[in-house]
Amino acid sequence: MKSIATLTMNPTIDVSYEVDGVFHTHKMRTRNERYAPGGGGINVARVFCRLGGTARCYYLSGGATSAALDGLVDLHQLVRTRIPIEHDTRIATAVLERESGKEYRFTPPGPPVAAEEWQDCLDRLAEVDCSYLVASGSLPPGVPADFYARVIKIMRERGIRTVLDTSGEALKEGLEGGGFLLVKPSLGELRQLVGRELESIEEIGEAAKAIVGKGQSELVAVTMGYRGALLAWQEGALHLPALPIEAKSAVGAGDSFLAGMVHALTVGHEPVDAFRYGMAAGSAAVLTPGTDLAFPEDIDRLFALVAKGGKPLSLRP
């Protein structure tokens, strides 16, 4: 297996609780309190390492909460390179209301990042030693929207395959850099990117295939929640339906999907098989409560359910 590095520009300390019911004003006693290091790239690294791989986490972190994040990363036995910033690392919260089964998620925008701080990050990445870089998550305030385009330029010059999972202007501007191995938008993120609703599976497939056709990414995997997931590549597109499982938490499902797919690619699986493995990993993540992520035994069990089937799409040229 080849080594990977992950980049998390806007990491979090993920906190989760359970309460009997959510009420305004009243103090609500919680249970099952959990803390975990979070943010896209860190989550990908957690699952990737559970699957037997090795990953180095690059992330921006600062302020009074940075030591807590470092400690949580160390508890998960992840190799880390912290790029220091002045302001506090954000804290995200997920609350499960037991009476309704609904989950409430609170996510701050993140700390402001100065130009010299994000430039320091680019300088560090110019020295990264890996075969694959996974850049995942939002950009905090102050980081330019074309930051991921700058990252892919550095990685292409060094022959490192790059994976991107982000949203909004960061996704749009990042794709302008071109040459990604894999891009993984959610359906909502893809709709925002193209500026239209994309109701049918065929419309979604055509939008994903257009990204491939422009040379922006070799593979595009679109996660669609209860509608499953879709993979587009140069020669075709495939839709997989969602697995019939009971969801306990949606936190980290997309990151687990990405980790599973990247893991399968690094061990030599063909893209379609890697996509199926990613689907199993994303499904496995929703089986775990709070901020936990996918576990290998669940992934392998669910992979057997997605190892066959799916609908190849006939798209307009």
Order of alpha helices (4+ residues) and beta strands (2+ residues): beta-beta-beta-alpha-beta-alpha-beta-beta-beta-alpha-beta-alpha-beta-alpha-beta-alpha-alpha-beta-beta-beta-alpha-alpha-alpha-beta
